[in-house]
Amino acid sequence: MSNAIKFSYDNSEIILSCWKEDTFVYLTVEDFGVGMNDELVKNVFKSNVKTNRPGVKGEKGTGFGIPLAYSYMQKYGGDIYVESWEGKGTRFTLKFKAIDSVTS
């Protein structure tokens, strides 16, 4: 969510969606901001590739947040997907195990 704000222009829309499908719950954060080029999309989950860049108001970042979230989701048995259109926005979808499908 903070990246959606960071890379969106003032007064632009950010859409949060959530739904359940089979044994998973999906959460999507979609913005209509600056988007990412194909090279950035390809590397955004990699911790060993520099992907940080300033936000629309010059906000700084480390480039570690998305790779860290990706790592946690993978260890948990979930996933993160990204779709982005340069100059038009980005959509991140997080896939979680549904609580009723988690066994102890």
C-alpha positions in Angstrom: 0.0 0.0 0.0 2.8 2.4 0.8 4.4 1.8 -2.6 1.0 2.5 -4.3 0.9 5.8 -2.5 4.6 6.6 -3.1 4.3 6.0 -6.9 0.9 7.6 -7.5 0.2 11.2 -8.3 -1.9 13.4 -6.0 -5.7 12.7 -6.2 -5.2 9.5 -8.1 -7.1 6.3 -7.3 -5.8 3.3 -5.4 -8.0 0.2 -5.5 -7.9 -2.6 -2.9 -9.7 -5.8 -3.7 -10.0 -9.0 -1.8 -11.6 -12.4 -2.7 -11.5 -16.0 -1.8 -11.0 -18.7 -4.4 -10.8 -22.4 -3.3 -8.3 -22.5 -0.4 -6.7 -19.1 -1.0 -7.5 -15.5 -0.3 -6.3 -12.9 -2.7 -5.5 -9.2 -1.9 -4.9 -6.9 -4.8 -3.5 -3.3 -4.5 -3.8 -1.4 -7.8 -2.6 2.1 -8.5 -2.8 4.3 -11.5 0.6 6.0 -11.0 4.0 5.9 -12.8 4.1 2.1 -13.3 7.3 0.1 -14.0 9.1 -0.8 -17.2 9.6 -4.5 -18.2 13.1 -4.6 -16.8 12.0 -3.4 -13.3 9.0 -5.8 -13.3 11.4 -8.7 -14.1 13.7 -7.8 -11.2 11.3 -6.4 -8.6 11.3 -9.5 -6.4 15.1 -10.0 -6.6 17.0 -8.8 -3.5 20.4 -8.9 -5.4 19.3 -6.4 -8.1 18.9 -2.7 -7.6 15.3 -1.8 -8.1 14.8 1.2 -5.8 13.9 4.5 -7.3 12.4 7.8 -5.9 8.7 8.2 -5.6 6.7 10.9 -7.3 7.6 13.4 -4.6 11.2 12.3 -4.3 10.5 9.8 -1.5 13.4 7.4 -1.0 13.4 3.6 -0.7 15.8 0.8 -0.1 14.5 -1.7 -2.7 14.3 -4.3 0.0 10.6 -4.2 0.8 9.1 -6.1 -2.1 11.8 -8.8 -2.2 11.4 -9.3 1.6 7.6 -9.5 1.3 8.0 -12.0 -1.6 10.4 -14.1 0.5 7.9 -14.2 3.4 5.0 -15.1 1.2 6.9 -17.9 -0.4 7.9 -19.4 3.0 4.3 -19.1 4.1 3.1 -21.0 1.1 1.6 -18.0 -0.6 2.8 -15.9 -3.5 2.9 -12.3 -4.9 2.3 -11.4 -8.5 2.9 -8.1 -10.3 1.5 -6.5 -13.4 2.6 -3.1 -14.4 2.2 -0.7 -17.3 4.7 2.1 -17.6 3.0 5.5 -17.2 -0.3 3.9 -16.3 0.0 2.0 -13.0 0.8 -1.2 -11.2 -1.2 -4.1 -9.7 0.3 -6.3 -7.0 -1.7 -9.4 -6.0 -0.9 -11.3 -2.8 -2.1 -14.9 -2.5 -2.6 -16.2 1.1 -3.7 -19.6 2.4 -7.3 -19.2 3.6 -7.5 -19.6 7.4 -9.9 -22.5 7.1 -7.4 -24.4 4.9 -4.4 -24.0 7.3 -3.7 -27.1 9.4 -1.7 -27.2 12.6 
